[in-house]
Amino acid sequence: MGGTKETKRFRERKEVFATNSGIPVKRVYTPGDISGLNYDRDLGMPGEEPYTRGIYPSMYRGKLWTIRQFSGLDTPEATNERFKYEYENGITGFAIAMDNLSIMGHDPNHPLAEAEVAAGGVSLSNLQDMETIFEGLPIGKISAAVIPLMTTTCPHTAMYFALAEKRGIKLSDVDGTTEGDPVSFAACGPFRDSYPPRHLLRLGVDLVEWCAINVPKWHPVSFTSYNYRETGVNAYQEIAGLIAAALDYIEEELKRKRLAVDDFVPKFTFHLSAHNDFFEEIAKYRAARRLWYRLMKERYGARNPNSLTLRFHVQTAGSTHTYQQPLNNIVRIAYQVLAAALGGAQSIHANSFDEAICTPTEKSVLMAIRTQQIAQLETNIANVIDPLGGSYYIEWLTNEIEEKAREYLQKIEEQGGWFAALESGWLYKERIEAQREHTKKLAGGELNIVGVNCYEMAEEPYEYDVYKTNPKTYEIQRAKFEKLKRERDNDRVQKALSELARVSETDQNVMPAVMESVKAYAGVGEICDVWRKVYGVAEQRML
């Protein structure tokens, strides 16, 4: 790997060192490794093109990143209690984790309900459930994130908008994010009873278009490479996939000839993972910002700074957390939060240490919140913007990741773009190869995970509580939904759903009809059944 005769006398632990993405790294980096770096072209100041060093001039010196915990428990009532607990203890952004039934687009009276209600989050079927979740919470003062998959992006977001309007908040003042993105489909394929990807794209872009006009502070899509990364893809594949999906959205909207790039792209946000390779993750965030800037500037001629800047949320990587010695995850999470902050994230979710075992308990959630607060208030990492900028290694690695991401993005585009690569199965094959490579490294000891393949212990050394899901959630939610159906104006519901079916078969935007359906207290399943009838159902295979 180079070096003087003197340094060669010292033995190293292995012959080749590499990042988790397989990028070989040298012993030490010098000015020669970044000799082609042009400060103004490649770095610039924070808040200035190409935004490598951050998207705002003051970054955390002006405002600390948002502490946004992804939460959802059993019933809306239980989630409301958890949200209040988190709010009292310092979170600065809500994020709704929904159960499997809700994100599949079914109501609690569906045949799958008994198995899927409360699995992975809160049962959120209708506007009444949304009202319960946020009862007593100041949604006008704190932003929220609605976290469905693409299947229910429109109706679940509409429920939050309807809630805001009932609270007397103008849609023009509603602040928050919808995460209903296409990247997740590369992680898990289509959920059961989802419509085909091309129709999901249409509905997702309808939401973007409608919000750009009617809800200007809302971010109607958060392109989310987090789940994609969880499947085993590496850092540069992650950001390439993230950007490829966003480009498909741009192309779809431009085909409609209703809005220009600078009218809707400023509403995009992104959601990335924070993995274990500390320096690689920091370089990844910096590279993603610069690559996005260059694509928007060079390919689309964007001029609005908000089109040119990649705003992103980061979640610590659940795939790195272990059920063996789970308290060790607290340390992993802290390092990942640190990487996200040093990389310039706008908001961060710190996982709870017990998520490999159960839904987080109050104690584990509190630890996650305190981890971020300690990073914000005690470490002084927020005092200087991009403190690792100028490091020979960081700048070299940022360049390397950007170049590899650009090359991988080109491969995706050669497949026809993100959605085409999904439908052809190409992305699935890439994902499987990444998983095989990860398994090989783990089995061969090339990748060490404390407590899993090194420093194992015969008995669990730590004591911790385990959250137990309410076994009566299914009965509770089914009874509530049946009561709602008896008491609502069903003529209004049917009229709204009929209008939704009509516009769904045209090129009109579906959101006005979705809003009316939600305000009539139609269930998410009733709304999605309209689309299943109009668009059909995706093939039940892994994409």
LINTA-V452001 format. One line per field, one symbol per residue. ss: DSSP state (H for helix, E for strand, L for the rest). psi: psi as a letter, one per 40 degrees, with the letter a starting at -180 (. if undefined). burial: I if it has 24 or more other ideal C-beta (glycine too) atoms within 12 Angstrom, else O. A space follows every 50 residues. Layout:
# LINTA-V452001
ss->???
psi->???
burial->???
This chain:
# LINTA-V452001
ss->LLLLHHHHLLLLLLLLEELLLLLEELLLLLHHHHLLLLHHHHHLLLLLLL LLLLLLLLHHHLLLLEEEEEELLLLHHHHHHHHHHHHHLLLLEEEEEELH HHHHLLLLLLLLHHHHLLLLLELLLLHHHHHHHLLLLLLLLLEEEEELLH HHHHHHHHHHHHHHHHLLLLHHHLLEEELLLLLLHHHHLLLLLLLLHHHH HHHHHHHHHHHHHHLLLEELEEEELHHHHHLLLLHHHHHHHHHHHHHHHH HHHHHHLLLLHHHHHHHEEEEEEELLLHHHHHHHHHHHHHHHHHHHHHLL LLLLHHHHLLLEEEEELHHHLLLLLLLHHHHHHHHHHHHHHHLLLLEEEL LLLLLLLLLLLHHHHHHHHHHHHHHHHLLLLLLLLLLLLLLHHHHHHHHH HHHHHHHHHHHHHHLLLHHHHHHHLHHHHHHHHHHHHHHHHHHLLLLLLE LLLELLLLLLLLLLLLLLLLLLHHHHHHHHHHHHHHHLLHHHHHHHHHHH HHHHLLLLLLHHHHHHHHHLLLLHHHHHHHHHHHHLLLLLLLL
psi->eaiidddedhiididhiiideehhiidiiiddefdehhddddcaiheihe edeieidebeddhiihhhhhihhbidddddddddddddeeiehihhhiid ddeefiieeidedddeheheaihgdidddddddeheigeeehiihhgiid deddddddddddddddeehideehhaihggiedddedeahiheiiidddd ddddddddddddddgdeihehhhhedddddeeiadddddddddddddddd ddddddfdiidedddeeiiihiihadgdddddddddddddddddddddde fidhdedehhhiihhihdeeiiehfdedddddddddddddddefidihhh iieeeedihiidddddddddddddddddeeeedhhfeehehddddddddd ddddddddddddddeeiddddddeeddddddddddddddddddeedhhhh edeifiidiheiiiihhhiheedddddddddddddddigddddddddddd ddddeaeihedddddddddefiidddddddddddeaiihgih.
burial->OOOOOOOOOOOOOOOOOOIIIIIOIOOOIOOOOIOOIOOOOIIIOIIIII IIIIIIOOIIOOOIIIIIIIIIIIIIIIIIIIIIIIIOOIIIIIIIIIII IIIIIIIIIIOIIOOIIIIIIIIIIIIIIIIIIIOOIOIOOIIIIIIIII IIIIIIIIIIIIIIIOOOIOIOOIIIIIIIIIIIIIIIIIIIIIIIIIII IIIIIIIIIIIIOIIOIIIIIIIIIIIIIIIIIIIIIIIIIIIIIIIIII IIIIOOOOIOIIIIIIIIIIIIIIIIIIIIIIIIIIIIIIIIIIIIIOII OIOOOIIIIIIIIIIIIIIIIIOIIIIIIIIIIIIIIIIIIIIIIIIIII IIIIIIIOIIIIOIIIIIIIIIIIIIOOOOIIOOIIIIIOIOIIIIIIII IIIIIIOIIOIIIOIOIIIIIIIOOIIIOIIOOIOOIIOOOOOOOOIOIO IIOOOOOOOOOOOIOOIOIIOOIIOIIIOIIOOIIOOIOOOOIOOIIOII IOIIOOOOIIIIIIIIIIIIIIIIIIIIIIIIOIIOIIOOOOI
